[in-house]
Amino acid sequence: MAKRPPDARISGRRGAGTESQEGLTSSRLTMDSQSIWHSSLGTVLLLAWLSVGWGIGSTQGTASRTLVFGLEPQPRHRRQPGRGEWTPWGGWSACSSSCGDGASFRTRKCIRFPEEELCAGEPRQYRVCKLHECPGSSVPFRAVQCSLYDGKPIPGSQARYQWVPFHGAPNLCDLNCLAVGHNFYYTFGRVLDGTRCSPDSPDLCISGQCLTAGCDGILGSGSQSDACGLCDGRNDSCLLVRRVFRAALPSSGFFGYKNVTRIPAGAMHIKVTDRSRNYLALMNGEQRYVINGDWAIDWPGAYEVAGTTVRYARDPDNHETLEAAGPTEEDLHIMVLFQEPNPGIEYEYWLPRERHGHLQGDSSPLRQPHPRGLDLDPPRVPQPGPWTTLVPPTHLSIRDTTTERSRQGPTDTAQTGSCGRCQTPKGKSQRIRHYCQSDFVFRARILSKRPIGQETRYDVQVKHTYRNRFPLVHREYVWVSNACDCPQLLERREYLLMARRHVNYEHTLNRILLQRGSYARPWSPREDKLLRDIAGHCPRGRPA
């Protein structure tokens, strides 16, 4: 048997094996490459997912993070718990009182999820309810509450008492009741809602607290009206007028009335201030004097005019103010009765912009030398006659305000028929009594007579003095405290007068006053003789 060459055998086997091995190797390579590709793709997707979830591959230290593969991070917002919401207000309850003033309330509910906070605000609201006035025989609400404990024992004592309200305790909204006939009070808890804090206060007690009603009528709201009268307004619907009246006295030294300004109808928050010894005067829309008119000075107080209350104040230094809340229903005219040089009269008020929008508000300082005036024409008042040229301030009268608060027409009591008969003192004893009680006893000639308000003023010439505790000059004014010609004095006649000195409580007026029933008789030589030795009958200690 012939032998095969070894190289051929080996070569043949190698060839066959090589093809088989190469096919296997190629198959394995193909499978391995596919596994590697799939594995790489999974790794890449895993890395991308991790990068998105955990920020792998992001750029650090910048405000915004940029991920590999250009993906932007999505911010994760944590939901914050909010507040609940109120339901609409319910209806108002019945008033706590059957007459007078009381309180009513309404409620609302807060709707919220468990994780939400409570609603902001109060669930209950109170308002003032005003009903018809209570009869005069009705018992006050606080007194009714105290009377509920009449005849019942209090803790720590078996005694029984009758109770009435006690208003001197510190807490106004406690039911403090005083034991009748005893000097102690007891507190029976709180008063009922709607009880007045005190008899003279409009504030009401709610849940033990004394609350004030706002301009919206809600108790404790704190709402206030602005200068225009709008509740919770911002003063943008009205304008402020503020001026200083600086007119000086004429060189002739005239003492008399002068126009200051006209305040239009509809004005609110009026204030006029004078810091001199001059006198402010007020006229209504019909140009009738209301305060300090016709050379008569009124007492400080409240005066009803133009649909509002004007409060007139005067201090001992004779500084005056006129104030009114308004709104006024007609024009008001401010006047001044000059007695000395004018240092400046300040006045201010608010006007509705819709009616007076053509006017300009005051944007300049209050005390500028020449304030810009509003084109408001002052009233035409007849100028006083020659008799007003020299009127010293000590000869003004004080008006009797008990019978007259505002001048609506003629008020001379002689025209009303209520004067009655004059009382004329007679006899020696009456002559001595009046002489000793008088500050002035003198002989005078009546030059003129003038009714002023509820009084009468006589211009007299002093002829001779018998008794004068205070100095007298040649010409004086004598005032009679009525307009009934009591005592009756005729012009161009001479009389023996026994008068007293009258000084007002501010010590700004000093005048000679003849009261009703004063000694005033026609002068005669006999009257003169009777007075010569009468001074010896007066008690000592008062100079004659």
C-alpha positions as CSV (number, residue, x, y, z in Angstrom):
1,M,0.0,0.0,0.0
2,A,1.4,3.1,-1.0
3,K,2.0,5.7,1.7
4,R,0.5,9.1,1.4
5,P,2.9,11.9,1.8
6,P,2.5,13.4,5.2
7,D,2.3,16.9,3.9
8,A,-0.6,16.0,1.7
9,R,-2.5,14.4,4.5
10,I,-1.8,17.1,6.9
11,S,-2.5,19.6,4.2
12,G,-5.8,18.0,3.3
13,R,-7.0,17.8,6.9
14,R,-5.9,21.4,7.5
15,G,-7.8,22.6,4.6
16,A,-11.0,21.0,5.6
17,G,-10.6,21.9,9.2
18,T,-9.7,25.4,8.3
19,E,-12.9,26.0,6.4
20,S,-15.0,24.6,9.2
21,Q,-13.1,26.5,11.8
22,E,-13.3,29.7,9.9
23,G,-17.1,29.3,9.5
24,L,-17.4,28.7,13.2
25,T,-15.2,31.6,14.0
26,S,-17.1,33.8,11.7
27,S,-20.3,32.7,13.2
28,R,-19.0,33.3,16.7
29,L,-17.7,36.7,15.7
30,T,-21.1,37.7,14.3
31,M,-22.8,36.6,17.5
32,D,-20.3,38.3,19.7
33,S,-20.5,41.5,17.8
34,Q,-24.3,41.4,18.1
35,S,-24.0,40.8,21.9
36,I,-21.5,43.6,22.3
37,W,-23.7,46.0,20.3
38,H,-26.8,45.1,22.3
39,S,-24.9,45.4,25.5
40,S,-23.5,48.8,24.6
41,L,-26.9,50.1,23.6
42,G,-28.4,48.9,26.9
43,T,-25.6,50.6,28.8
44,V,-26.1,53.8,26.9
45,L,-29.9,53.8,27.6
46,L,-29.2,52.9,31.3
47,L,-26.7,55.8,31.6
48,A,-29.2,58.2,29.9
49,W,-32.0,57.1,32.3
50,L,-29.7,57.5,35.3
51,S,-28.6,60.9,34.0
52,V,-32.2,62.1,33.8
53,G,-33.2,60.7,37.2
54,W,-30.0,61.5,39.2
55,G,-28.3,64.2,37.2
56,I,-25.3,62.1,36.2
57,G,-23.2,63.9,33.6
58,S,-24.6,67.3,34.4
59,T,-22.5,70.4,34.6
60,Q,-21.9,71.5,38.3
61,G,-21.7,75.0,39.6
62,T,-24.1,76.7,37.2
63,A,-27.6,77.9,37.7
64,S,-29.0,75.6,35.1
65,R,-27.9,72.0,34.7
66,T,-27.2,70.7,31.1
67,L,-27.2,66.9,30.8
68,V,-25.4,64.8,28.4
69,F,-27.3,64.1,25.2
70,G,-28.9,67.6,25.4
71,L,-31.7,66.7,27.9
72,E,-33.1,69.5,30.2
73,P,-34.1,68.6,33.8
74,Q,-37.8,69.0,34.7
75,P,-38.2,70.9,38.1
76,R,-40.2,69.0,40.6
77,H,-42.9,71.3,42.3
78,R,-44.0,70.5,45.8
79,R,-47.6,71.4,46.3
80,Q,-48.0,73.9,49.1
81,P,-51.1,73.6,51.3
82,G,-53.3,76.7,50.8
83,R,-56.1,78.2,52.8
84,G,-59.7,77.3,52.8
85,E,-62.4,79.4,51.3
86,W,-65.4,81.1,53.0
87,T,-68.9,80.5,52.1
88,P,-71.0,83.6,51.4
89,W,-72.3,85.4,54.4
90,G,-75.7,84.3,55.8
91,G,-78.5,86.6,56.6
92,W,-78.5,89.0,59.6
93,S,-80.1,87.8,62.8
94,A,-82.8,89.6,64.7
95,C,-81.8,92.7,66.7
96,S,-80.7,92.1,70.3
97,S,-83.1,94.8,71.4
98,S,-86.7,95.6,70.8
99,C,-86.2,99.4,70.8
100,G,-83.3,101.8,70.8
101,D,-80.0,100.4,69.6
102,G,-78.7,96.9,69.7
103,A,-76.7,94.4,67.7
104,S,-77.4,91.7,65.1
105,F,-74.9,89.2,63.6
106,R,-74.4,86.9,60.6
107,T,-72.1,83.9,60.1
108,R,-70.2,82.1,57.4
109,K,-68.3,78.7,57.2
110,C,-64.8,77.8,56.2
111,I,-64.6,75.1,53.5
112,R,-61.1,73.4,53.4
113,F,-59.3,70.2,52.7
114,P,-57.5,68.5,55.7
115,E,-54.1,69.7,54.5
116,E,-55.2,73.3,54.0
117,E,-55.0,76.0,56.6
118,L,-57.9,77.8,58.2
119,C,-59.6,80.7,56.4
120,A,-58.4,84.2,57.2
121,G,-60.9,86.3,59.0
122,E,-63.7,85.9,61.4
123,P,-66.7,83.5,61.0
124,R,-69.1,85.9,62.7
125,Q,-69.8,89.6,62.1
126,Y,-71.8,92.1,64.2
127,R,-73.5,95.3,63.1
128,V,-75.4,98.0,64.9
129,C,-79.2,97.9,64.5
130,K,-81.1,101.1,65.4
131,L,-84.8,100.8,66.0
132,H,-87.4,103.3,67.2
133,E,-86.7,105.2,70.4
134,C,-87.6,103.4,73.6
135,P,-90.4,104.8,75.7
136,G,-89.4,107.0,78.6
137,S,-90.8,104.4,81.1
138,S,-88.7,101.5,79.6
139,V,-85.9,99.9,81.6
140,P,-82.4,100.0,80.2
141,F,-81.0,96.7,78.9
142,R,-78.3,96.5,81.5
143,A,-80.7,97.1,84.3
144,V,-82.9,94.3,83.0
145,Q,-79.9,91.9,83.2
146,C,-79.1,93.0,86.8
147,S,-82.7,92.6,87.8
148,L,-82.6,88.9,86.8
149,Y,-80.6,88.2,90.0
150,D,-82.9,90.0,92.4
151,G,-83.7,87.9,95.4
152,K,-81.1,85.2,94.5
153,P,-78.2,84.4,96.8
154,I,-74.7,85.0,95.6
155,P,-71.7,82.6,96.2
156,G,-70.4,82.8,99.7
157,S,-73.6,84.4,101.1
158,Q,-77.2,83.5,101.7
159,A,-78.3,87.1,101.8
160,R,-80.6,88.2,99.0
161,Y,-80.3,91.6,97.4
162,Q,-81.9,93.9,94.8
163,W,-79.5,94.8,92.0
164,V,-79.0,97.9,89.8
165,P,-76.3,98.6,87.3
166,F,-72.9,99.9,88.5
167,H,-70.8,101.9,86.0
168,G,-67.7,102.5,88.0
169,A,-66.0,99.1,87.5
170,P,-62.9,98.8,85.2
171,N,-64.4,96.3,82.7
172,L,-67.3,98.0,80.9
173,C,-68.6,94.8,79.5
174,D,-68.9,92.9,82.7
175,L,-72.3,92.7,84.3
176,N,-71.4,94.8,87.4
177,C,-74.4,95.3,89.6
178,L,-74.7,97.3,92.8
179,A,-76.6,96.0,95.8
180,V,-79.4,98.4,96.6
181,G,-78.8,100.0,100.0
182,H,-75.3,98.6,100.3
183,N,-71.8,99.9,99.2
184,F,-70.6,96.9,97.2
185,Y,-71.2,95.5,93.7
186,Y,-71.0,92.0,92.3
187,T,-69.9,90.9,88.8
188,F,-72.3,88.4,87.3
189,G,-70.1,87.5,84.3
190,R,-70.4,89.3,81.0
191,V,-73.3,91.4,79.7
192,L,-75.3,90.2,76.8
193,D,-74.1,91.1,73.3
194,G,-75.6,94.4,72.2
195,T,-75.4,96.1,75.6
196,R,-74.1,99.6,75.7
197,C,-70.6,100.0,77.2
198,S,-71.8,103.0,79.2
199,P,-75.0,105.0,79.3
200,D,-73.5,107.9,77.3
201,S,-71.6,105.9,74.8
202,P,-72.8,104.5,71.4
203,D,-70.3,101.7,71.6
204,L,-71.6,98.2,72.2
205,C,-70.3,95.1,74.1
206,I,-69.7,92.0,72.0
207,S,-68.2,88.8,73.6
208,G,-67.0,90.9,76.5
209,Q,-65.3,93.5,74.4
210,C,-66.4,97.1,73.9
211,L,-66.5,97.7,70.2
212,T,-67.0,100.8,68.1
213,A,-69.0,100.7,64.9
214,G,-67.2,101.8,61.8
215,C,-68.6,103.9,59.1
216,D,-69.9,100.7,57.5
217,G,-72.0,100.0,60.6
218,I,-69.9,96.9,61.4
219,L,-68.7,96.7,65.0
220,G,-65.0,96.6,65.3
221,S,-64.3,97.0,61.6
222,G,-62.2,100.1,62.1
223,S,-63.6,101.7,58.9
224,Q,-63.6,105.5,58.9
225,S,-65.1,108.1,56.6
226,D,-62.7,110.3,54.8
227,A,-63.0,114.1,54.6
228,C,-65.4,113.7,51.7
229,G,-67.8,111.6,53.8
230,L,-67.0,108.4,51.9
231,C,-66.6,105.2,53.9
232,D,-63.0,103.9,53.6
233,G,-62.4,106.7,51.0
234,R,-59.0,108.3,50.2
235,N,-60.1,112.0,50.0
236,D,-59.9,111.8,46.2
237,S,-63.5,112.8,45.6
238,C,-63.2,116.2,47.3
239,L,-60.7,119.1,47.6
240,L,-59.3,121.0,50.5
241,V,-59.5,124.8,50.7
242,R,-57.2,126.4,53.3
243,R,-56.5,130.1,53.5
244,V,-55.4,132.9,55.8
245,F,-57.4,136.1,55.9
246,R,-54.8,138.9,56.4
247,A,-56.8,142.1,55.7
248,A,-55.5,145.0,57.9
249,L,-57.5,147.7,59.6
250,P,-58.0,150.9,57.6
251,S,-55.7,153.8,58.5
252,S,-58.7,155.6,59.9
253,G,-58.8,153.1,62.7
254,F,-62.3,151.8,61.9
255,F,-63.6,149.2,64.3
256,G,-66.5,147.2,62.8
257,Y,-67.5,144.1,60.8
258,K,-65.6,143.0,57.8
259,N,-66.1,140.1,55.3
260,V,-63.6,137.2,55.7
261,T,-64.9,134.6,53.2
262,R,-67.9,132.8,51.9
263,I,-68.1,129.0,52.5
264,P,-70.2,127.4,49.7
265,A,-73.0,125.0,50.4
266,G,-71.9,121.4,50.7
267,A,-68.8,122.2,52.7
268,M,-67.6,119.7,55.3
269,H,-65.1,119.7,58.2
270,I,-65.2,123.5,58.5
271,K,-62.8,125.1,60.9
272,V,-62.1,128.9,61.4
273,T,-59.5,130.1,64.0
274,D,-58.8,133.6,65.3
275,R,-56.1,134.3,67.9
276,S,-56.7,137.9,68.6
277,R,-59.1,140.0,70.6
278,N,-61.3,140.5,67.6
279,Y,-64.6,138.6,67.4
280,L,-65.6,136.1,64.7
281,A,-69.2,136.4,63.4
282,L,-71.3,134.0,61.4
283,M,-74.1,134.7,58.9
284,N,-76.4,132.2,57.2
285,G,-77.3,132.0,53.5
286,E,-79.9,134.7,54.0
287,Q,-77.3,137.0,55.4
288,R,-78.8,137.0,58.9
289,Y,-76.4,136.9,61.8
290,V,-76.3,133.7,63.8
291,I,-73.2,134.3,66.0
292,N,-71.9,137.6,67.4
293,G,-74.0,139.8,65.1
294,D,-75.4,143.3,65.6
295,W,-72.7,144.3,68.0
296,A,-73.7,141.6,70.5
297,I,-71.4,138.8,71.6
298,D,-72.9,135.4,72.1
299,W,-71.9,132.8,74.6
300,P,-69.8,129.9,73.4
301,G,-71.9,126.8,72.5
302,A,-73.6,124.9,69.7
303,Y,-75.7,126.7,67.1
304,E,-77.9,125.0,64.5
305,V,-77.4,126.6,61.0
306,A,-77.4,125.5,57.4
307,G,-78.4,121.9,58.3
308,T,-75.4,121.3,60.6
309,T,-74.2,122.1,64.1
310,V,-71.6,124.9,64.4
311,R,-69.6,124.8,67.6
312,Y,-68.4,128.2,68.8
313,A,-65.6,128.2,71.3
314,R,-63.8,131.1,73.0
315,D,-61.1,130.6,75.7
316,P,-60.1,133.1,78.4
317,D,-57.5,134.6,76.1
318,N,-60.3,135.4,73.7
319,H,-59.0,133.0,71.0
320,E,-62.0,131.7,69.0
321,T,-62.8,128.8,66.8
322,L,-65.9,127.9,64.7
323,E,-66.2,124.3,63.7
324,A,-68.8,122.3,61.8
325,A,-68.9,118.8,60.5
326,G,-71.3,119.5,57.6
327,P,-72.2,119.1,54.9
328,T,-73.9,122.5,54.8
329,E,-77.2,123.1,53.0
330,E,-76.5,126.7,52.2
331,D,-73.7,129.2,52.1
332,L,-72.1,130.5,55.3
333,H,-70.5,133.9,55.6
334,I,-67.6,134.3,58.0
335,M,-67.2,137.9,59.3
336,V,-64.9,139.5,61.8
337,L,-65.7,142.3,64.3
338,F,-62.5,144.3,64.5
339,Q,-61.3,145.5,67.8
340,E,-57.6,145.5,67.2
341,P,-55.2,144.8,64.3
342,N,-55.7,141.5,62.5
343,P,-52.9,138.9,63.0
344,G,-54.5,136.5,60.5
345,I,-57.7,134.4,60.5
346,E,-57.1,130.8,59.4
347,Y,-60.0,128.9,57.8
348,E,-60.3,125.6,56.0
349,Y,-63.0,123.3,54.7
350,W,-63.5,120.5,52.2
351,L,-65.7,120.7,49.1
352,P,-67.1,117.9,46.9
353,R,-65.0,117.7,43.7
354,E,-68.0,116.9,41.5
355,R,-69.7,120.2,42.4
356,H,-66.7,122.4,42.8
357,G,-64.1,120.8,40.4
358,H,-63.4,124.1,38.8
359,L,-61.8,125.3,42.1
360,Q,-58.3,124.5,42.9
361,G,-57.2,123.0,46.2
362,D,-54.7,124.6,48.4
363,S,-51.2,123.3,47.6
364,S,-49.4,126.3,49.0
365,P,-48.2,126.6,52.7
366,L,-50.8,127.7,55.2
367,R,-49.0,130.9,56.2
368,Q,-47.8,132.2,52.9
369,P,-47.7,136.0,52.7
370,H,-50.3,136.3,49.9
371,P,-52.4,133.1,49.7
372,R,-54.2,132.4,46.5
373,G,-57.8,133.0,47.0
374,L,-60.7,131.2,45.5
375,D,-63.1,133.3,43.5
376,L,-65.8,133.3,46.2
377,D,-67.6,136.6,46.4
378,P,-68.2,137.7,50.0
379,P,-71.8,138.8,50.9
380,R,-72.7,142.4,50.5
381,V,-73.3,143.6,54.0
382,P,-74.5,147.2,54.6
383,Q,-71.6,149.2,55.9
384,P,-72.1,150.5,59.5
385,G,-72.9,154.1,59.9
386,P,-70.8,156.9,61.5
387,W,-71.7,155.7,64.9
388,T,-69.5,152.6,64.5
389,T,-66.2,154.5,63.9
390,L,-65.0,154.5,67.5
391,V,-66.3,151.5,69.4
392,P,-63.9,150.3,72.1
393,P,-64.0,146.6,72.8
394,T,-65.3,147.2,76.3
395,H,-68.6,148.3,75.0
396,L,-69.9,145.1,73.3
397,S,-72.9,143.4,74.8
398,I,-73.4,139.7,75.8
399,R,-76.4,138.3,74.1
400,D,-79.0,136.5,76.2
401,T,-78.7,133.0,74.6
402,T,-81.3,131.5,76.9
403,T,-84.0,133.1,74.7
404,E,-82.2,133.3,71.4
405,R,-79.8,130.9,69.6
406,S,-80.1,132.0,66.0
407,R,-81.5,135.2,64.6
408,Q,-84.4,134.3,62.3
409,G,-86.1,137.6,62.3
410,P,-87.0,140.5,64.6
411,T,-86.5,139.4,68.2
412,D,-87.2,142.6,70.1
413,T,-89.2,141.6,73.1
414,A,-91.1,144.8,72.9
415,Q,-92.7,143.5,69.8
416,T,-93.7,140.2,71.4
417,G,-95.8,141.7,74.2
418,S,-93.9,139.7,76.8
419,C,-92.2,142.6,78.6
420,G,-94.8,143.3,81.3
421,R,-94.8,146.4,83.5
422,C,-91.5,148.1,84.5
423,Q,-90.7,148.0,88.2
424,T,-89.6,151.5,89.5
425,P,-87.9,151.6,92.9
426,K,-89.4,154.1,95.2
427,G,-88.8,155.4,98.7
428,K,-85.8,156.2,100.8
429,S,-84.9,152.6,101.6
430,Q,-84.9,151.6,97.9
431,R,-82.7,154.6,97.1
432,I,-80.2,153.7,99.8
433,R,-80.1,150.0,98.9
434,H,-79.5,150.7,95.2
435,Y,-77.0,153.4,96.0
436,C,-74.9,151.1,98.2
437,Q,-75.1,148.1,95.9
438,S,-74.2,150.0,92.7
439,D,-70.7,150.5,91.2
440,F,-71.7,153.7,89.5
441,V,-74.0,156.5,90.5
442,F,-74.0,159.4,88.2
443,R,-76.0,162.1,86.4
444,A,-76.1,161.6,82.6
445,R,-77.7,163.0,79.5
446,I,-79.1,160.5,77.0
447,L,-77.6,161.2,73.5
448,S,-78.9,158.3,71.5
449,K,-80.6,154.9,71.9
450,R,-80.1,151.7,69.9
451,P,-81.7,148.2,70.4
452,I,-79.1,145.5,69.9
453,G,-80.3,141.9,70.1
454,Q,-82.1,141.4,73.4
455,E,-80.5,144.5,74.9
456,T,-80.6,148.3,74.5
457,R,-77.5,150.5,74.3
458,Y,-77.6,154.1,75.3
459,D,-74.9,156.6,74.3
460,V,-74.7,159.0,77.3
461,Q,-72.8,162.1,78.4
462,V,-71.6,161.9,82.0
463,K,-72.4,165.2,83.7
464,H,-71.6,164.5,87.4
465,T,-70.5,161.4,89.4
466,Y,-71.7,160.7,93.0
467,R,-70.2,157.3,93.4
468,N,-67.8,155.4,91.0
469,R,-65.9,152.4,92.1
470,F,-64.3,152.3,88.7
471,P,-63.2,155.2,86.4
472,L,-65.8,156.9,84.1
473,V,-65.0,159.1,81.1
474,H,-67.0,161.9,79.6
475,R,-68.8,159.7,77.0
476,E,-69.9,156.2,78.0
477,Y,-72.2,153.5,76.8
478,V,-74.8,152.3,79.2
479,W,-76.4,148.9,78.5
480,V,-79.9,147.8,79.6
481,S,-80.4,144.0,79.8
482,N,-83.7,144.1,77.9
483,A,-85.4,145.6,75.0
484,C,-88.6,146.6,76.8
485,D,-87.6,150.2,77.8
486,C,-87.2,149.2,81.4
487,P,-86.2,151.6,82.8
488,Q,-87.5,154.1,80.3
489,L,-85.0,156.6,79.2
490,L,-85.7,159.4,76.7
491,E,-83.2,161.0,74.4
492,R,-82.0,164.5,75.2
493,R,-83.2,164.1,78.8
494,E,-81.0,163.9,82.0
495,Y,-81.3,161.1,84.5
496,L,-79.8,160.0,87.8
497,L,-78.6,156.4,87.1
498,M,-77.4,153.8,89.5
499,A,-75.7,151.0,87.6
500,R,-73.3,148.1,88.1
501,R,-70.2,147.0,86.3
502,H,-70.6,143.8,84.1
503,V,-67.5,141.7,83.2
504,N,-67.9,138.4,81.3
505,Y,-66.3,135.2,82.4
506,E,-63.4,135.6,80.0
507,H,-62.7,139.1,81.3
508,T,-62.9,140.4,77.8
509,L,-65.9,142.7,78.2
510,N,-66.3,145.5,80.7
511,R,-69.4,147.6,80.6
512,I,-71.9,149.6,82.5
513,L,-75.1,147.7,83.0
514,L,-78.6,148.8,84.1
515,Q,-80.7,145.8,85.0
516,R,-84.4,145.5,85.0
517,G,-85.6,147.4,88.1
518,S,-82.5,149.5,88.5
519,Y,-82.7,153.0,89.9
520,A,-83.1,155.4,87.1
521,R,-85.0,158.6,87.7
522,P,-85.1,162.0,85.9
523,W,-82.5,164.3,87.5
524,S,-83.7,167.2,89.5
525,P,-82.2,169.5,92.2
526,R,-84.2,167.5,94.8
527,E,-82.7,164.2,93.7
528,D,-79.3,165.8,93.9
529,K,-79.9,167.0,97.4
530,L,-81.1,163.5,98.6
531,L,-77.9,161.9,97.4
532,R,-75.5,164.3,99.2
533,D,-75.6,162.5,102.6
534,I,-76.6,159.0,101.5
535,A,-73.1,157.6,101.4
536,G,-73.0,157.4,105.2
537,H,-75.7,154.8,105.2
538,C,-73.6,152.3,103.2
539,P,-71.7,149.5,105.1
540,R,-68.0,150.3,105.5
541,G,-65.4,148.5,103.4
542,R,-66.6,149.5,100.0
543,P,-65.2,152.8,98.8
544,A,-67.7,155.4,97.7
